[in-house]
Amino acid sequence: MEIGDLIDFAPPECLGDDAYDLPWQMTRAERFTLLYLLQKFRPEISLEIGTYQGGSLQALARYSKSVISVDIDGEIPKRLAGRFPNVTYETGNSIDLLPRIVQHLNDAQVGFVLIDGGHT
């Protein structure tokens, strides 16, 4: 048994699951790692490619000063409207959007990038 397997059996309160009510598409081990990194580094700007139901976005929004959420699903900004005031939503294919986003960021320090989109 690996440490990741043990984390998957950790009680929900170990990860503060009560604070995260949106569905995650990650194992407990992956969530634990993500939360640890975000708490440790508290990035100024985070970029998430592939938001889906917002599970990881809620953690990014909590520990980052600002977040850019990129997803092909145009319903995500509507579904999550007003929930995360520090999140900017970009809708479309990440392959097309990323060059513009990177150019717009210019010299800004992106401290964290989560890539979970464009599954080709």
C-alpha positions in Angstrom: 0.0 0.0 0.0 1.3 3.5 -0.9 0.9 6.7 0.9 -1.6 7.9 -1.7 -3.8 4.9 -0.9 -3.7 5.8 2.8 -4.7 9.4 2.1 -7.6 8.1 0.0 -9.0 6.6 3.2 -8.4 9.7 5.4 -11.6 11.0 7.0 -13.1 14.0 5.1 -12.2 16.5 7.9 -8.5 15.9 7.2 -8.9 17.7 3.9 -11.5 20.2 5.1 -14.0 18.6 2.8 -16.8 20.5 4.5 -15.4 23.7 2.9 -15.5 22.3 -0.6 -19.0 21.5 -1.7 -18.5 21.3 -5.5 -17.7 17.8 -7.0 -14.0 17.0 -7.5 -12.7 14.8 -10.2 -9.6 13.9 -8.1 -8.7 11.2 -5.7 -8.2 12.2 -2.0 -4.4 11.9 -2.6 -4.6 14.3 -5.5 -6.8 16.8 -3.5 -4.4 16.5 -0.6 -1.4 17.3 -2.8 -3.2 20.2 -4.5 -4.4 21.8 -1.2 -0.9 21.4 0.3 0.8 23.1 -2.7 -1.8 25.9 -2.7 -1.6 26.5 1.0 2.2 26.5 0.9 2.7 28.8 -2.1 -0.4 30.9 -2.1 0.0 32.0 -5.7 -0.7 35.5 -6.9 -2.2 34.2 -10.1 -3.4 30.6 -10.9 -4.5 29.3 -14.2 -6.8 26.3 -14.5 -7.4 24.7 -17.9 -10.4 22.4 -17.6 -12.8 23.5 -14.9 -15.7 21.1 -15.4 -17.7 21.1 -12.2 -15.4 23.4 -10.2 -14.0 21.1 -7.6 -10.4 22.2 -8.0 -11.4 25.7 -8.9 -12.9 26.2 -5.4 -9.4 25.4 -3.9 -7.6 27.6 -6.4 -9.9 30.5 -5.7 -9.5 30.1 -1.9 -5.7 30.2 -1.9 -4.9 32.4 -5.0 -5.2 36.1 -5.3 -6.7 35.7 -8.7 -7.6 32.7 -11.0 -8.1 32.4 -14.7 -10.5 29.5 -15.5 -10.4 28.2 -19.0 -13.0 25.7 -20.2 -14.8 24.9 -23.5 -18.2 24.7 -21.7 -19.9 28.1 -21.9 -22.3 27.2 -19.1 -19.6 27.2 -16.4 -19.4 30.9 -16.0 -23.2 31.0 -15.6 -23.3 28.1 -13.3 -20.6 29.5 -11.0 -21.5 33.2 -11.4 -20.9 35.2 -8.3 -19.4 32.3 -6.4 -15.7 33.2 -6.8 -15.2 36.9 -7.1 -11.4 36.5 -7.8 -12.0 34.2 -10.8 -12.0 35.3 -14.5 -13.7 32.9 -16.8 -12.5 32.3 -20.4 -14.7 30.1 -22.6 -13.4 28.3 -25.6 -10.8 25.9 -26.8 -7.7 26.3 -24.6 -5.4 25.8 -27.7 -6.9 29.0 -29.1 -7.3 30.9 -25.9 -3.9 30.4 -24.2 -1.7 32.5 -26.6 -4.0 35.5 -25.9 -4.1 34.8 -22.2 -0.4 34.5 -21.9 0.1 37.7 -23.9 -2.4 39.5 -21.7 -0.6 38.4 -18.6 2.6 40.0 -19.9 5.1 40.0 -17.0 2.6 38.9 -14.3 3.8 36.0 -12.2 1.6 33.0 -12.7 2.4 30.9 -9.6 0.3 27.8 -10.3 -1.1 26.1 -13.4 -3.5 23.1 -13.3 -3.9 21.5 -16.7 -6.9 19.1 -17.0 -8.3 19.9 -20.4 -7.9 19.1 -24.0 -7.8 15.4 -23.4 -6.5 14.5 -26.9 
